[in-house]
Every structure is written in C-alpha cells, then in structure tokens.
Amino acid sequence: MQTNPAPAQAAAPLKFYSFPLSGHAHRVALMLSLLDVAHERIDVDLRQREQKRPDFLALNAFGQVPVIDDNGVVVADSTAILVYLAKQYGGRAWLPDDPVGAAAVQRWLSVASGPLAGGPASARLVTLFGAPLDVDATLARAHALLGVMEGELTHREFLAGSAPTIADVACYAYVAHAPEGNVSLADYPRIRAWLTRIENLPRFVPMASSPVGLLAA
C-alpha cells in the first residue's frame, strides 16, 4: 500500500518587534516591505518600558527595538537587521558584494549610527519625547549633516551610488521626519528629491508623522 508523504510544514512568518514612532524600527519595516518578506509585526510599547521586561530582554539584552526572529534566528539592532535581510532575502541589489560598493554602503550605515542619530534623530527626541538634550547642539549637528548629504547627492541619485541600497533605508526615516525636530529641509533640494525617489520605490511604506516641531498645528 502506497502512502503519500505528509506535506512539508510552511515556515512561520518572520516576527518583527517594533514601535511605530521609532525611526530605527521603520528601517526594518521599510526593508521588509521593499523585499516583500512575509512577517508578523509585534509592537513593543516603549513608553510603558515593555522593552525592559525579561521576555524582551531575552531577545535583546540592550532592551531596544527593533528585533527580528526569523524562525529562530534572532537579530537585534536596525543596521544589523538590514544587513541580515539583504543577505537573506535581497542579494547584492541592496548590499553590494564588491569592495568599493560594500564600503560605500558601510560608510552610510556608520553615518546613520553617528551623525544622523546625534543630529536629526536627537532633535526629534526633544520635541516628540521631551528628551533632555541640548537643542542648539542637536540642531547644529543636524544641519551640518544635511549640508554634507546635500553635497554628496550632487552627482548621484542615492547615497551609495546610482541605485538604492540599505544605506538609503538606514538614513531615510530620520531625514524625512527631521521637521518634527524643528529641522527644516527647505534649503536642501537634493535631499528632498532623494526622499521622493525612495518614496516612489515599489512597496514603500511611510512612518507615521507626528504633529510636533515644524509640523505642529
């Protein structure tokens, strides 16, 4: 008697631990959408400090979002997750293999973790979450970064070259939402054009806007 083998069990969708107002989490949300990766979003309420609960700390000992759990492969930190997703699901289209291309992307990942975090992202933390930061210093850092980005985009359409990469995904949200931190983009036409190019990508998803800073009613 011949028996048919049992059908293979489908893999569970990737779990994505997020917070809707986090630009770091939006990087992952955007990358998952651009790559069309099936996933389950699990919101972690940072205001209620759910990220410091033992069950979440078991996923990320730093107590921060975002985190992904891809069928047992747990990755924390937004830029690390972008690298993982590009390698696992996107290939060289989003993270080049060649030394020059890979270095160009890494440069902007470092910017995302440094000047972008200390400038536009920090300015937004002040207006949105009441962070006790030096407002003048964060605004100065924000415009210094935007000035460099404006110049870098003079000869290319995307940060690391002629096509979008995880570098653009890493930098998009906090630049797009810089006005929420009282950082105007009026003097940066190339940056505004770059934002539009990203927003026109297939399966682009926005981050929710907040009525603070320059967007306050």
VMD Tcl script that draws the C-alpha trace (Angstrom):
set ca {
  {0.00 0.00 0.00}
  {1.46 3.30 -1.10}
  {1.12 6.28 1.21}
  {1.62 9.86 0.29}
  {4.23 11.75 2.29}
  {2.92 14.35 4.67}
  {3.08 17.85 3.21}
  {6.01 19.96 4.35}
  {5.08 22.39 7.08}
  {5.29 26.01 5.97}
  {7.76 28.17 7.83}
  {6.24 30.60 10.27}
  {6.41 34.24 9.21}
  {9.27 36.32 10.49}
  {8.47 38.11 13.75}
  {9.27 41.82 13.81}
  {9.33 43.58 17.18}
  {8.65 47.25 16.54}
  {7.50 50.61 17.88}
  {5.50 52.72 15.38}
  {7.25 56.04 16.15}
  {10.79 54.64 16.06}
  {12.83 55.57 13.01}
  {15.10 52.63 13.79}
  {12.12 50.29 13.62}
  {10.89 51.96 10.44}
  {14.15 50.99 8.74}
  {13.22 47.37 9.24}
  {9.57 47.87 8.34}
  {10.60 49.54 5.10}
  {13.17 46.87 4.22}
  {10.72 44.04 4.91}
  {8.19 45.73 2.63}
  {10.67 46.51 -0.15}
  {11.81 42.89 -0.13}
  {8.21 41.64 0.19}
  {9.08 39.46 3.19}
  {6.08 37.98 4.98}
  {6.18 38.93 8.64}
  {4.20 39.44 11.82}
  {4.66 42.81 13.50}
  {4.65 42.83 17.28}
  {4.52 46.33 18.76}
  {6.54 46.94 21.93}
  {5.30 49.93 23.94}
  {8.46 51.84 24.79}
  {6.53 54.38 26.83}
  {5.42 51.57 29.12}
  {9.00 50.21 29.12}
  {7.94 46.88 27.70}
  {11.39 46.69 26.12}
  {12.85 46.23 29.62}
  {10.71 43.23 30.53}
  {12.51 39.88 30.95}
  {10.84 38.25 27.94}
  {12.02 41.03 25.65}
  {15.48 41.24 27.23}
  {15.84 37.57 26.36}
  {15.66 38.66 22.71}
  {17.83 41.77 23.05}
  {19.80 42.31 26.24}
  {20.16 46.01 25.37}
  {16.39 46.42 25.71}
  {15.88 48.17 22.38}
  {13.73 47.77 19.29}
  {13.83 46.65 16.58}
  {14.41 42.91 16.82}
  {13.52 40.17 14.37}
  {13.06 36.46 14.95}
  {13.34 34.66 11.62}
  {12.32 31.15 12.60}
  {14.79 31.01 15.47}
  {17.41 33.36 14.02}
  {17.20 36.38 16.32}
  {18.83 39.60 15.14}
  {18.81 42.88 17.07}
  {19.95 46.40 16.02}
  {18.42 48.07 12.99}
  {21.53 48.19 10.82}
  {22.44 44.59 11.65}
  {18.91 43.60 10.68}
  {19.21 45.46 7.36}
  {22.39 43.53 6.58}
  {20.74 40.24 7.51}
  {17.64 40.91 5.41}
  {19.68 41.99 2.41}
  {21.87 38.90 2.62}
  {18.99 36.53 3.32}
  {16.35 37.95 1.00}
  {17.69 40.66 -1.26}
  {21.14 39.80 -2.54}
  {23.56 42.30 -3.98}
  {20.78 44.58 -5.18}
  {20.64 46.05 -1.69}
  {24.11 45.27 -0.34}
  {26.86 45.06 -2.99}
  {29.45 42.30 -2.78}
  {32.27 44.26 -4.41}
  {34.71 46.01 -2.04}
  {34.02 49.53 -3.27}
  {30.24 49.15 -3.22}
  {30.22 47.43 0.18}
  {32.46 50.15 1.64}
  {30.20 52.90 0.27}
  {27.20 51.31 1.97}
  {29.08 50.79 5.25}
  {30.06 54.45 5.27}
  {26.42 55.50 5.36}
  {25.47 52.84 7.90}
  {28.08 54.46 10.14}
  {26.55 57.87 9.42}
  {23.14 56.50 10.39}
  {24.52 55.35 13.74}
  {26.56 58.52 14.32}
  {25.76 61.96 12.85}
  {22.18 61.05 11.94}
  {21.46 59.72 15.44}
  {23.14 62.70 17.08}
  {21.51 65.26 14.79}
  {18.03 64.89 13.23}
  {17.07 61.87 15.34}
  {18.09 63.57 18.60}
  {16.32 66.80 17.65}
  {13.14 64.77 17.14}
  {13.60 63.07 20.51}
  {13.41 66.51 22.13}
  {10.12 67.56 20.55}
  {8.40 64.16 20.47}
  {9.54 62.56 23.71}
  {10.87 65.50 25.73}
  {14.44 64.20 25.80}
  {16.69 66.44 27.95}
  {19.19 67.25 25.20}
  {20.96 70.44 24.15}
  {18.58 71.75 21.49}
  {21.02 74.15 19.84}
  {23.70 71.45 19.62}
  {21.35 68.89 18.08}
  {20.09 71.40 15.52}
  {23.65 72.38 14.61}
  {24.62 68.73 14.16}
  {21.51 68.11 12.09}
  {22.20 70.91 9.63}
  {25.89 70.02 9.43}
  {24.91 66.51 8.36}
  {22.25 67.68 5.93}
  {24.76 70.03 4.33}
  {27.12 67.13 3.71}
  {24.32 64.93 2.37}
  {23.17 67.70 0.03}
  {26.68 67.88 -1.42}
  {27.02 64.09 -1.66}
  {23.79 63.88 -3.67}
  {25.05 66.33 -6.29}
  {26.45 63.63 -8.55}
  {24.34 60.58 -7.73}
  {20.71 59.74 -7.08}
  {21.20 57.59 -4.00}
  {23.63 57.74 -1.10}
  {25.92 54.89 -2.13}
  {25.53 55.06 -5.90}
  {23.04 55.05 -8.75}
  {20.67 52.51 -7.20}
  {19.03 52.27 -3.75}
  {20.76 50.21 -1.08}
  {20.33 49.58 2.63}
  {22.29 52.83 3.11}
  {19.26 54.77 1.88}
  {16.89 52.69 4.00}
  {19.02 53.33 7.09}
  {19.01 57.10 6.61}
  {15.54 57.75 5.20}
  {13.20 57.97 8.21}
  {15.08 60.41 10.42}
  {15.82 62.71 7.47}
  {12.24 62.59 6.19}
  {10.95 63.34 9.69}
  {13.57 65.94 10.54}
  {10.93 68.74 10.52}
  {9.34 67.05 13.55}
  {12.52 68.04 15.37}
  {12.40 71.66 14.09}
  {14.93 70.84 11.36}
  {13.75 72.40 8.10}
  {14.55 70.71 4.78}
  {13.75 73.87 2.79}
  {17.38 74.58 1.95}
  {18.14 71.04 0.76}
  {16.51 70.43 -2.65}
  {18.69 67.42 -3.49}
  {17.79 65.76 -0.22}
  {14.10 66.38 -0.87}
  {14.48 64.84 -4.34}
  {16.27 61.84 -2.80}
  {13.43 61.37 -0.31}
  {10.94 61.42 -3.19}
  {12.93 58.79 -5.09}
  {12.79 56.49 -2.06}
  {9.08 57.15 -1.58}
  {8.49 56.17 -5.22}
  {10.08 52.74 -4.78}
  {7.68 49.79 -5.17}
  {6.16 48.73 -1.83}
  {7.44 51.83 0.00}
  {5.76 52.27 3.40}
  {5.86 55.57 5.33}
  {6.41 56.15 9.03}
  {3.54 57.87 10.82}
  {4.00 61.62 11.15}
  {3.68 63.40 14.49}
  {2.33 66.97 14.90}
  {5.40 68.34 16.67}
  {8.22 70.71 15.78}
  {7.67 72.36 12.42}
  {4.63 70.13 11.88}
  {2.82 71.37 14.99}
  {-0.61 72.82 14.31}
}
mol new
graphics top color blue
foreach p $ca { graphics top sphere $p radius 0.5 }
foreach p [lrange $ca 0 end-1] q [lrange $ca 1 end] { graphics top cylinder $p $q radius 0.2 }
display resetview
